[in-house]
Amino acid sequence: MSALLLYPVLLDLVRGTIAALAIALVGGGLIGAIAGAVNRRWRRTLAGSLIGSFWGVLLLAILPIGVIPGLIGGGPYAGVYVLLFAVILLPLGLAVGATLGILIFLRCSPPQIRRWLTWVVIVGYGVMTIALTLSWARYCSRNYCEFLESPNVGQTPMIVSLASAIAPPAHFHP
């Protein structure tokens, strides 16, 4: 039953990856080109900047936008939240990620870089999957999610039951 909740989470992961890739190609490429001109190590600087800015944008900008509970169902102020997070967190994620990527690519050897990238991919997508799953489970425990209904079983899926145990009571408003 919890596999039914996997569909919107995977869809959000794919959307976030595509958005972060597009932003990182432009912003990370520009930062990498400037740093490569200064440092005169074009290949390593540009590759580090692109990969670092991708992960910076994905984890510092796309993830917080994806896990805001009010944005999942939409609403009148959803665009304000997205604009606020995009204006503040996108440049921050781009600059921090590109800087860290350049530093790692210039200071480490290729085997160390491969080891770092393996762990970054595993931990990064693991954190995103857990955060998006909890966000969707919390949203579906408070609202009706039609995609969670299975035609074979007329009961509530287990993940919604678990989410209602995790989520605070409906009358609780911080």
MDAnalysis code that builds the backbone (N, CA, C; Angstrom):
import MDAnalysis as mda
import numpy as np

u = mda.Universe.empty(522, n_residues=174, atom_resindex=np.repeat(np.arange(174), 3), trajectory=True)
u.add_TopologyAttr("name", ["N", "CA", "C"] * 174)
u.add_TopologyAttr("resid", np.arange(1, 175))
u.add_TopologyAttr("resname", ["MET", "SER", "ALA", "LEU", "LEU", "LEU", "TYR", "PRO", "VAL", "LEU", "LEU", "ASP", "LEU", "VAL", "ARG", "GLY", "THR", "ILE", "ALA", "ALA", "LEU", "ALA", "ILE", "ALA", "LEU", "VAL", "GLY", "GLY", "GLY", "LEU", "ILE", "GLY", "ALA", "ILE", "ALA", "GLY", "ALA", "VAL", "ASN", "ARG", "ARG", "TRP", "ARG", "ARG", "THR", "LEU", "ALA", "GLY", "SER", "LEU", "ILE", "GLY", "SER", "PHE", "TRP", "GLY", "VAL", "LEU", "LEU", "LEU", "ALA", "ILE", "LEU", "PRO", "ILE", "GLY", "VAL", "ILE", "PRO", "GLY", "LEU", "ILE", "GLY", "GLY", "GLY", "PRO", "TYR", "ALA", "GLY", "VAL", "TYR", "VAL", "LEU", "LEU", "PHE", "ALA", "VAL", "ILE", "LEU", "LEU", "PRO", "LEU", "GLY", "LEU", "ALA", "VAL", "GLY", "ALA", "THR", "LEU", "GLY", "ILE", "LEU", "ILE", "PHE", "LEU", "ARG", "CYS", "SER", "PRO", "PRO", "GLN", "ILE", "ARG", "ARG", "TRP", "LEU", "THR", "TRP", "VAL", "VAL", "ILE", "VAL", "GLY", "TYR", "GLY", "VAL", "MET", "THR", "ILE", "ALA", "LEU", "THR", "LEU", "SER", "TRP", "ALA", "ARG", "TYR", "CYS", "SER", "ARG", "ASN", "TYR", "CYS", "GLU", "PHE", "LEU", "GLU", "SER", "PRO", "ASN", "VAL", "GLY", "GLN", "THR", "PRO", "MET", "ILE", "VAL", "SER", "LEU", "ALA", "SER", "ALA", "ILE", "ALA", "PRO", "PRO", "ALA", "HIS", "PHE", "HIS", "PRO"])
u.atoms.positions = np.array([
    [0.809, -1.201, 0.000],
    [0.000, 0.000, 0.000],
    [0.855, 1.269, 0.000],
    [1.977, 1.215, 0.686],
    [2.816, 2.405, 0.735],
    [3.455, 2.683, -0.623],
    [3.413, 1.704, -1.518],
    [3.954, 1.932, -2.860],
    [3.104, 2.949, -3.615],
    [1.836, 3.104, -3.229],
    [0.993, 4.102, -3.879],
    [1.464, 5.517, -3.578],
    [2.074, 5.724, -2.414],
    [2.593, 7.039, -2.066],
    [3.910, 7.324, -2.776],
    [4.541, 6.297, -3.303],
    [5.825, 6.444, -3.972],
    [5.698, 7.221, -5.289],
    [4.552, 7.147, -5.942],
    [4.353, 7.830, -7.219],
    [4.538, 9.347, -7.116],
    [3.847, 10.051, -6.211],
    [4.061, 11.504, -6.156],
    [5.459, 11.874, -5.671],
    [6.067, 11.033, -4.832],
    [7.419, 11.315, -4.353],
    [8.409, 11.206, -5.507],
    [8.309, 10.147, -6.304],
    [9.204, 10.004, -7.462],
    [8.977, 11.107, -8.487],
    [7.728, 11.504, -8.655],
    [7.430, 12.595, -9.580],
    [8.071, 13.901, -9.099],
    [8.009, 14.171, -7.801],
    [8.660, 15.363, -7.253],
    [10.178, 15.278, -7.366],
    [10.742, 14.086, -7.172],
    [12.192, 13.927, -7.320],
    [12.638, 14.197, -8.756],
    [11.885, 13.696, -9.719],
    [12.236, 13.912, -11.130],
    [12.098, 15.391, -11.493],
    [10.998, 16.016, -11.056],
    [10.810, 17.446, -11.336],
    [11.920, 18.284, -10.707],
    [12.248, 17.986, -9.459],
    [13.302, 18.728, -8.774],
    [14.654, 18.540, -9.431],
    [14.938, 17.313, -9.873],
    [16.206, 17.041, -10.539],
    [16.311, 17.801, -11.852],
    [15.249, 17.820, -12.623],
    [15.263, 18.537, -13.907],
    [15.410, 20.041, -13.682],
    [14.683, 20.578, -12.705],
    [14.787, 22.016, -12.426],
    [16.184, 22.380, -11.929],
    [16.727, 21.579, -11.015],
    [18.066, 21.861, -10.488],
    [19.124, 21.722, -11.580],
    [18.948, 20.768, -12.480],
    [19.897, 20.584, -13.575],
    [19.886, 21.788, -14.518],
    [18.704, 22.277, -14.833],
    [18.615, 23.436, -15.727],
    [19.233, 24.681, -15.091],
    [18.947, 24.907, -13.822],
    [19.496, 26.076, -13.130],
    [21.003, 25.938, -12.966],
    [21.473, 24.737, -12.651],
    [22.902, 24.516, -12.433],
    [23.697, 24.646, -13.735],
    [23.123, 24.259, -14.856],
    [23.837, 24.401, -16.119],
    [24.116, 25.866, -16.448],
    [23.151, 26.721, -16.153],
    [23.338, 28.138, -16.447],
    [24.206, 28.806, -15.377],
    [23.755, 28.735, -14.128],
    [24.460, 29.422, -13.054],
    [25.805, 28.805, -12.732],
    [25.862, 27.481, -12.629],
    [27.124, 26.806, -12.342],
    [28.110, 26.936, -13.476],
    [27.607, 26.940, -14.713],
    [28.494, 27.143, -15.855],
    [29.124, 28.528, -15.848],
    [28.340, 29.526, -15.485],
    [28.861, 30.889, -15.410],
    [29.891, 31.027, -14.290],
    [29.575, 30.499, -13.117],
    [30.519, 30.558, -11.995],
    [31.782, 29.761, -12.324],
    [31.623, 28.589, -12.924],
    [32.780, 27.771, -13.294],
    [33.649, 28.421, -14.349],
    [33.025, 29.122, -15.297],
    [33.809, 29.803, -16.329],
    [34.625, 30.950, -15.730],
    [34.017, 31.680, -14.820],
    [34.748, 32.779, -14.174],
    [35.885, 32.227, -13.318],
    [35.592, 31.199, -12.528],
    [36.642, 30.610, -11.678],
    [37.716, 29.926, -12.517],
    [37.337, 29.328, -13.646],
    [38.315, 28.689, -14.526],
    [39.235, 29.698, -15.190],
    [38.683, 30.871, -15.512],
    [39.524, 31.915, -16.106],
    [40.527, 32.451, -15.093],
    [40.105, 32.547, -13.865],
    [41.002, 33.036, -12.824],
    [42.039, 31.977, -12.469],
    [41.606, 30.740, -12.339],
    [42.462, 29.651, -11.868],
    [43.247, 28.972, -12.989],
    [42.787, 29.079, -14.211],
    [43.387, 28.454, -15.399],
    [43.366, 26.927, -15.355],
    [42.386, 26.383, -14.700],
    [42.115, 24.938, -14.714],
    [40.654, 24.766, -15.138],
    [40.415, 24.890, -16.414],
    [39.055, 24.937, -16.928],
    [38.256, 23.686, -16.629],
    [38.793, 22.520, -16.959],
    [38.018, 21.286, -16.858],
    [37.569, 20.986, -15.441],
    [38.516, 20.960, -14.531],
    [38.191, 20.610, -13.151],
    [37.312, 21.665, -12.494],
    [37.574, 22.912, -12.793],
    [36.794, 23.991, -12.196],
    [35.360, 23.981, -12.708],
    [35.198, 23.809, -13.994],
    [33.863, 23.807, -14.574],
    [33.068, 22.583, -14.124],
    [33.707, 21.415, -14.107],
    [33.007, 20.206, -13.656],
    [32.617, 20.318, -12.189],
    [33.516, 20.813, -11.351],
    [33.202, 20.979, -9.935],
    [32.098, 21.984, -9.699],
    [32.131, 23.055, -10.472],
    [31.104, 24.082, -10.337],
    [29.730, 23.563, -10.763],
    [29.673, 22.841, -11.866],
    [28.389, 22.308, -12.341],
    [27.801, 21.296, -11.367],
    [28.622, 20.354, -10.922],
    [28.118, 19.323, -10.006],
    [27.775, 19.924, -8.645],
    [28.630, 20.805, -8.154],
    [28.359, 21.431, -6.861],
    [27.129, 22.319, -6.880],
    [26.955, 23.098, -7.935],
    [25.778, 23.958, -8.011],
    [24.503, 23.134, -8.185],
    [24.580, 22.007, -8.893],
    [23.420, 21.125, -9.007],
    [22.976, 20.653, -7.631],
    [23.904, 20.148, -6.830],
    [23.540, 19.643, -5.498],
    [23.158, 20.772, -4.559],
    [23.805, 21.920, -4.692],
    [23.435, 23.056, -3.854],
    [22.013, 23.523, -4.132],
    [21.664, 23.642, -5.402],
    [20.314, 24.064, -5.765],
    [19.302, 22.996, -5.367],
    [19.630, 21.737, -5.591],
    [18.697, 20.662, -5.284],
    [18.402, 20.581, -3.792],
    [19.441, 20.653, -2.961],
    [19.237, 20.468, -1.528],
    [18.901, 21.759, -0.782],
    [19.376, 22.894, -1.249],
    [19.112, 24.136, -0.523],
    [17.926, 24.927, -1.062],
    [17.505, 24.693, -2.288],
    [16.399, 25.470, -2.842],
    [15.196, 24.609, -3.212],
    [15.410, 23.534, -3.951],
    [14.285, 22.717, -4.428],
    [13.660, 21.915, -3.290],
    [14.473, 21.349, -2.419],
    [13.935, 20.542, -1.315],
    [13.045, 21.348, -0.381],
    [13.449, 22.529, 0.102],
    [12.524, 23.278, 0.968],
    [11.235, 23.682, 0.276],
    [11.305, 23.999, -1.002],
    [10.086, 24.342, -1.731],
    [9.180, 23.122, -1.840],
    [9.757, 21.937, -2.018],
    [8.963, 20.727, -2.188],
    [8.316, 20.210, -0.924],
    [8.838, 20.559, 0.236],
    [8.294, 19.999, 1.472],
    [7.431, 20.974, 2.262],
    [7.171, 22.155, 1.743],
    [6.261, 23.073, 2.427],
    [4.856, 22.496, 2.312],
    [4.192, 22.241, 3.444],
    [2.881, 21.588, 3.392],
    [1.831, 22.363, 2.606],
    [1.846, 23.680, 2.643],
    [0.837, 24.462, 1.946],
    [0.981, 24.450, 0.443],
    [2.152, 24.071, -0.060],
    [2.359, 24.082, -1.506],
    [1.865, 22.824, -2.187],
    [1.722, 21.741, -1.451],
    [1.307, 20.489, -2.071],
    [-0.104, 20.599, -2.622],
    [-1.016, 21.112, -1.853],
    [-2.391, 21.241, -2.311],
    [-2.660, 22.530, -3.046],
    [-1.652, 23.375, -3.194],
    [-1.853, 24.673, -3.808],
    [-2.404, 25.643, -2.774],
    [-3.045, 26.664, -3.209],
    [-3.604, 27.637, -2.290],
    [-3.345, 29.040, -2.776],
    [-3.955, 30.010, -2.109],
    [-3.844, 31.377, -2.597],
    [-2.453, 31.989, -2.440],
    [-1.687, 31.525, -1.456],
    [-0.384, 32.138, -1.210],
    [0.776, 31.227, -1.590],
    [0.535, 30.203, -2.369],
    [1.598, 29.272, -2.749],
    [2.673, 29.961, -3.580],
    [2.278, 30.839, -4.483],
    [3.240, 31.542, -5.320],
    [4.142, 32.471, -4.530],
    [3.605, 33.043, -3.446],
    [4.414, 33.934, -2.613],
    [5.529, 33.148, -1.943],
    [5.209, 31.950, -1.433],
    [6.223, 31.105, -0.809],
    [7.300, 30.695, -1.823],
    [6.869, 30.281, -2.994],
    [7.825, 29.841, -4.013],
    [8.731, 30.999, -4.418],
    [8.166, 32.173, -4.616],
    [8.972, 33.332, -5.004],
    [9.954, 33.714, -3.906],
    [9.503, 33.698, -2.657],
    [10.374, 34.039, -1.541],
    [11.538, 33.058, -1.431],
    [11.236, 31.766, -1.494],
    [12.296, 30.767, -1.414],
    [13.212, 30.820, -2.628],
    [12.650, 31.079, -3.799],
    [13.476, 31.126, -5.013],
    [14.417, 32.319, -4.990],
    [13.950, 33.458, -4.513],
    [14.787, 34.657, -4.492],
    [15.913, 34.520, -3.463],
    [15.632, 33.896, -2.344],
    [16.637, 33.787, -1.281],
    [17.503, 32.543, -1.447],
    [16.890, 31.397, -1.640],
    [17.632, 30.139, -1.575],
    [18.289, 29.711, -2.888],
    [17.754, 30.111, -4.023],
    [18.387, 29.713, -5.288],
    [19.789, 30.298, -5.452],
    [19.982, 31.606, -5.285],
    [21.354, 32.114, -5.392],
    [22.282, 31.570, -4.309],
    [21.730, 31.373, -3.109],
    [22.544, 30.825, -2.027],
    [22.995, 29.398, -2.345],
    [22.076, 28.557, -2.776],
    [22.420, 27.183, -3.129],
    [23.366, 27.115, -4.311],
    [23.161, 27.993, -5.269],
    [24.029, 28.033, -6.444],
    [25.451, 28.427, -6.070],
    [25.600, 29.478, -5.300],
    [26.936, 29.964, -4.938],
    [27.654, 29.013, -3.982],
    [26.951, 28.551, -2.955],
    [27.581, 27.651, -1.976],
    [27.948, 26.320, -2.627],
    [27.039, 25.766, -3.403],
    [27.322, 24.489, -4.063],
    [28.453, 24.591, -5.066],
    [28.462, 25.651, -5.860],
    [29.534, 25.817, -6.850],
    [30.881, 26.009, -6.166],
    [30.908, 26.777, -5.099],
    [32.161, 27.006, -4.382],
    [32.690, 25.719, -3.769],
    [31.820, 24.983, -3.101],
    [32.252, 23.709, -2.514],
    [32.674, 22.708, -3.589],
    [31.956, 22.679, -4.694],
    [32.321, 21.773, -5.783],
    [33.668, 22.101, -6.386],
    [33.931, 23.379, -6.580],
    [35.232, 23.788, -7.124],
    [36.349, 23.419, -6.154],
    [36.139, 23.693, -4.865],
    [37.170, 23.369, -3.877],
    [37.449, 21.869, -3.797],
    [36.401, 21.071, -3.829],
    [36.580, 19.615, -3.761],
    [37.288, 19.107, -5.021],
    [36.885, 19.594, -6.190],
    [37.495, 19.117, -7.433],
    [38.944, 19.567, -7.576],
    [39.312, 20.710, -7.014],
    [40.691, 21.168, -7.116],
    [41.595, 20.548, -6.050],
    [41.054, 20.174, -4.914],
    [41.873, 19.667, -3.811],
    [41.983, 18.145, -3.765],
    [41.039, 17.442, -4.365],
    [40.994, 15.974, -4.235],
    [41.433, 15.299, -5.536],
    [41.855, 14.052, -5.391],
    [42.217, 13.248, -6.557],
    [40.954, 12.609, -7.143],
    [40.995, 12.132, -8.386],
    [39.801, 11.530, -8.999],
    [39.181, 10.373, -8.209],
    [39.963, 9.449, -7.604],
    [39.286, 8.419, -6.796],
    [38.553, 8.995, -5.580],
    [39.138, 10.012, -4.970],
    [38.457, 10.646, -3.842],
    [37.194, 11.364, -4.300],
    [37.232, 11.968, -5.462],
    [36.057, 12.656, -5.999],
    [34.940, 11.655, -6.275],
    [35.281, 10.502, -6.852],
    [34.273, 9.471, -7.112],
    [33.642, 8.989, -5.816],
    [34.467, 8.813, -4.781],
    [33.950, 8.385, -3.479],
    [33.014, 9.441, -2.896],
    [33.413, 10.706, -2.969],
    [32.567, 11.795, -2.486],
    [31.249, 11.845, -3.246],
    [31.317, 11.746, -4.568],
    [30.093, 11.824, -5.371],
    [29.145, 10.669, -5.078],
    [29.695, 9.481, -4.847],
    [28.848, 8.345, -4.506],
    [28.071, 8.617, -3.225],
    [28.757, 9.105, -2.214],
    [28.094, 9.389, -0.947],
    [27.126, 10.562, -1.062],
    [27.468, 11.558, -1.836],
    [26.580, 12.707, -2.008],
    [25.287, 12.280, -2.694],
    [25.386, 11.436, -3.709],
    [24.187, 10.960, -4.404],
    [23.319, 10.122, -3.469],
    [23.923, 9.194, -2.744],
    [23.154, 8.326, -1.842],
    [22.490, 9.133, -0.736],
    [23.266, 9.963, -0.059],
    [22.727, 10.739, 1.061],
    [21.762, 11.816, 0.567],
    [22.104, 12.501, -0.520],
    [21.248, 13.567, -1.036],
    [19.875, 13.075, -1.452],
    [19.835, 12.046, -2.281],
    [18.536, 11.528, -2.704],
    [17.821, 10.793, -1.576],
    [18.567, 10.222, -0.643],
    [17.935, 9.594, 0.525],
    [17.217, 10.624, 1.386],
    [17.886, 11.737, 1.658],
    [17.269, 12.809, 2.451],
    [16.053, 13.374, 1.719],
    [16.189, 13.587, 0.424],
    [15.052, 14.121, -0.340],
    [13.872, 13.163, -0.347],
    [14.135, 11.871, -0.520],
    [13.051, 10.888, -0.538],
    [12.343, 10.829, 0.802],
    [13.087, 10.810, 1.882],
    [12.468, 10.768, 3.214],
    [11.656, 12.031, 3.475],
    [12.222, 13.197, 3.163],
    [11.513, 14.458, 3.416],
    [10.246, 14.564, 2.577],
    [10.321, 14.210, 1.309],
    [9.131, 14.287, 0.454],
    [8.075, 13.261, 0.848],
    [8.499, 12.068, 1.256],
    [7.542, 11.054, 1.696],
    [6.812, 11.503, 2.951],
    [7.534, 12.032, 3.910],
    [6.883, 12.521, 5.133],
    [5.961, 13.697, 4.844],
    [6.364, 14.571, 3.936],
    [5.523, 15.708, 3.585],
    [4.228, 15.259, 2.911],
    [4.333, 14.339, 1.952],
    [3.126, 13.825, 1.291],
    [2.259, 13.023, 2.255],
    [2.878, 12.243, 3.135],
    [2.093, 11.458, 4.093],
    [1.351, 12.375, 5.056],
    [1.989, 13.422, 5.485],
    [1.334, 14.365, 6.380],
    [0.197, 15.087, 5.666],
    [0.420, 15.477, 4.420],
    [-0.628, 16.135, 3.650],
    [-1.824, 15.204, 3.443],
    [-1.557, 13.958, 3.097],
    [-2.643, 13.017, 2.822],
    [-3.348, 12.556, 4.089],
    [-2.703, 12.683, 5.245],
    [-3.386, 12.322, 6.478],
    [-4.401, 13.392, 6.869],
    [-4.197, 14.621, 6.403],
    [-5.119, 15.709, 6.730],
    [-6.132, 15.967, 5.622],
    [-5.819, 15.596, 4.419],
    [-6.667, 15.860, 3.257],
    [-6.944, 14.552, 2.528],
    [-7.886, 14.600, 1.631],
    [-8.222, 13.432, 0.832],
    [-7.289, 13.345, -0.359],
    [-6.591, 12.236, -0.507],
    [-5.705, 12.011, -1.645],
    [-6.272, 10.864, -2.463],
    [-6.827, 11.181, -3.608],
    [-7.502, 10.167, -4.406],
    [-6.556, 9.148, -5.012],
    [-5.286, 9.505, -5.222],
    [-4.358, 8.552, -5.815],
    [-3.984, 7.446, -4.833],
    [-4.290, 7.624, -3.548],
    [-3.956, 6.603, -2.562],
    [-4.999, 5.502, -2.465],
    [-6.133, 5.676, -3.107],
    [-7.155, 4.645, -3.056],
    [-6.802, 3.514, -4.006],
    [-6.833, 2.328, -3.496],
    [-6.581, 1.157, -4.321],
    [-7.916, 0.560, -4.735],
    [-8.079, 0.171, -5.990],
    [-9.362, -0.388, -6.419],
    [-9.641, -1.758, -5.799],
    [-8.603, -2.469, -5.370],
    [-8.796, -3.804, -4.826],
    [-9.132, -3.801, -3.344],
    [-8.655, -2.827, -2.635],
    [-8.838, -2.798, -1.197],
    [-9.568, -1.518, -0.834],
    [-10.621, -1.634, -0.070],
    [-11.404, -0.471, 0.309],
    [-10.934, 0.180, 1.585],
    [-9.785, -0.192, 2.084],
    [-9.291, 0.357, 3.345],
    [-8.280, 1.458, 3.078],
    [-8.017, 2.226, 4.116],
    [-7.019, 3.284, 4.028],
    [-5.640, 2.655, 3.952],
    [-4.760, 3.129, 3.074],
    [-3.410, 2.577, 2.995],
    [-2.648, 2.745, 4.305],
    [-1.689, 1.857, 4.499],
    [-0.946, 1.828, 5.748],
    [-0.146, 3.107, 5.950],
    [0.382, 3.684, 4.902],
    [1.214, 4.875, 5.049],
    [0.396, 6.043, 5.575],
    [-0.887, 6.125, 5.218],
    [-1.733, 7.191, 5.733],
    [-1.999, 6.964, 7.210],
    [-2.154, 5.713, 7.617],
    [-2.336, 5.410, 9.026],
    [-1.087, 5.774, 9.817],
    [0.083, 5.459, 9.254],
    [1.328, 5.832, 9.913],
    [1.486, 7.346, 9.975],
    [1.088, 8.023, 8.908],
    [1.218, 9.474, 8.880],
    [0.304, 10.126, 9.905],
    [-0.879, 9.580, 10.120],
    [-1.760, 10.162, 11.117],
    [-1.228, 9.937, 12.517],
    [-0.432, 8.888, 12.712],
    [0.193, 8.676, 14.011],
    [1.347, 9.651, 14.216],
    [2.024, 10.046, 13.129],
    [3.154, 10.971, 13.221],
    [2.668, 12.412, 13.319],
    [1.642, 12.749, 12.545],
    [1.185, 14.131, 12.457],
    [0.514, 14.564, 13.756],
    [0.603, 15.845, 14.089],
    [-0.087, 16.339, 15.274],
    [-1.595, 16.322, 15.053],
    [-2.381, 16.433, 16.114],
    [-3.838, 16.425, 15.964],
    [-4.302, 17.574, 15.069],
    [-5.480, 17.402, 14.477],
    [-5.995, 18.376, 13.527],
    [-6.262, 19.727, 14.180],
    [-6.575, 19.749, 15.480],
    [-6.863, 21.013, 16.152],
    [-5.601, 21.766, 16.554],
    [-4.427, 21.138, 16.374],
    [-3.157, 21.771, 16.733],
    [-2.694, 22.687, 15.620],
    [-2.549, 23.963, 15.899],
    [-2.045, 24.945, 14.942],
    [-0.964, 25.753, 15.614],
    [0.298, 25.606, 15.146],
    [1.399, 26.342, 15.812],
    [1.335, 27.828, 15.570],
])
